[in-house]
Amino acid sequence: MAEALHKRLSETLADKLQDEIVRLAPGERLPTEAELARRFDVSRTVVRETARLLIQRGLVTVKPGRGMTVAELDGRLIAEQYGLLMRRSEGSFAQLLELRLVLEVEMAQLAAARRTEQHLADLEDANRRLADALDRPEARDEFLDADLRFHEIVAQASGNPFFSLVIGPLNGFLRDTYRTGPGYPSEAANTLEEHVQIAEAIAAGDPSRARFATENHLRRVMRHRDRLLAEKQPIPTRT
């Protein structure tokens, strides 16, 4: 009975604090365990359970000597869910790429209409880094970083923060997958060429062309997805 009561109190307190946390900046410290217990007239046990719930929701982090601080919304928990779905065979890598196709085609179309000069400069820089790493096998991680960074910039250029919220953890999952897959990068020269075409379409302010170039790029990746992964490769988990 007492355990059930503590659970209800901690969930209620977590909901109340969540409403406050979303208005705070990442890194801001929350009141101490003792302060929260006094403020809400609950036991420290309830406060500790509340902290656990807030951590699970990705809202706070707890560090020795600092207590609870507001966490960055980096989508880590979403990325973990991608891995769990695939481990439980409720989703496949091919289906994950389908999600990417649906999102990024429309994302690029919006980016062509809303991009800023800074976005264009960032896209050009990402492609320059791809080109620099293209023919250097030892620069595989540099190529991967530039590859995924390009898609993150397109999400930002769309002007819709929800795209970044979804693409961020998706790219995080892909980063872990590709980093351990011996087939990545597959057809690296094609990746660079297609990225350049996407960037040029966005720079030209041509939504239809950006949409076509992005779809062409991602459909090629989907066709050749088996080259990207190791045979029977375990699905990575994020730490």
CORFEN-V458959 format. One record per residue. RES is the residue in three letters. OMEGA is omega in whole degrees, 0 to 359 (none if undefined). Layout:
BEGIN
res = (RES,RES)
omega = (OMEGA,OMEGA)
END
This chain:
BEGIN
res = (MET,ALA,GLU,ALA,LEU,HIS,LYS,ARG,LEU,SER,GLU,THR,LEU,ALA,ASP,LYS,LEU,GLN,ASP,GLU,ILE,VAL,ARG,LEU,ALA,PRO,GLY,GLU,ARG,LEU,PRO,THR,GLU,ALA,GLU,LEU,ALA,ARG,ARG,PHE,ASP,VAL,SER,ARG,THR,VAL,VAL,ARG,GLU,THR,ALA,ARG,LEU,LEU,ILE,GLN,ARG,GLY,LEU,VAL,THR,VAL,LYS,PRO,GLY,ARG,GLY,MET,THR,VAL,ALA,GLU,LEU,ASP,GLY,ARG,LEU,ILE,ALA,GLU,GLN,TYR,GLY,LEU,LEU,MET,ARG,ARG,SER,GLU,GLY,SER,PHE,ALA,GLN,LEU,LEU,GLU,LEU,ARG,LEU,VAL,LEU,GLU,VAL,GLU,MET,ALA,GLN,LEU,ALA,ALA,ALA,ARG,ARG,THR,GLU,GLN,HIS,LEU,ALA,ASP,LEU,GLU,ASP,ALA,ASN,ARG,ARG,LEU,ALA,ASP,ALA,LEU,ASP,ARG,PRO,GLU,ALA,ARG,ASP,GLU,PHE,LEU,ASP,ALA,ASP,LEU,ARG,PHE,HIS,GLU,ILE,VAL,ALA,GLN,ALA,SER,GLY,ASN,PRO,PHE,PHE,SER,LEU,VAL,ILE,GLY,PRO,LEU,ASN,GLY,PHE,LEU,ARG,ASP,THR,TYR,ARG,THR,GLY,PRO,GLY,TYR,PRO,SER,GLU,ALA,ALA,ASN,THR,LEU,GLU,GLU,HIS,VAL,GLN,ILE,ALA,GLU,ALA,ILE,ALA,ALA,GLY,ASP,PRO,SER,ARG,ALA,ARG,PHE,ALA,THR,GLU,ASN,HIS,LEU,ARG,ARG,VAL,MET,ARG,HIS,ARG,ASP,ARG,LEU,LEU,ALA,GLU,LYS,GLN,PRO,ILE,PRO,THR,ARG,THR)
omega = (180,180,179,178,178,180,179,180,181,178,178,180,178,179,180,181,178,179,179,185,183,178,181,179,176,179,179,181,174,177,180,179,181,180,179,179,179,184,185,177,177,180,177,176,178,180,180,178,176,178,179,179,180,176,179,180,179,185,182,168,179,179,179,177,180,182,181,174,180,183,170,176,185,178,183,182,177,179,178,179,176,180,180,179,182,177,181,177,175,178,181,177,178,179,176,177,175,177,179,180,182,183,193,177,178,179,180,179,178,180,180,181,190,186,176,177,179,177,180,178,180,177,179,179,179,179,176,178,174,181,181,183,190,187,179,181,181,182,181,181,177,178,181,180,181,179,182,178,179,182,176,179,177,178,179,182,179,181,181,185,179,176,179,180,180,184,181,179,176,178,177,177,179,179,180,181,182,183,180,179,184,182,180,356,176,179,186,181,178,178,180,182,181,175,179,179,178,181,180,179,178,179,180,182,184,183,182,179,178,179,181,182,180,179,178,181,186,177,176,178,180,180,186,186,182,179,186,188,174,177,181,180,176,178,184,171,183,181,none)
END
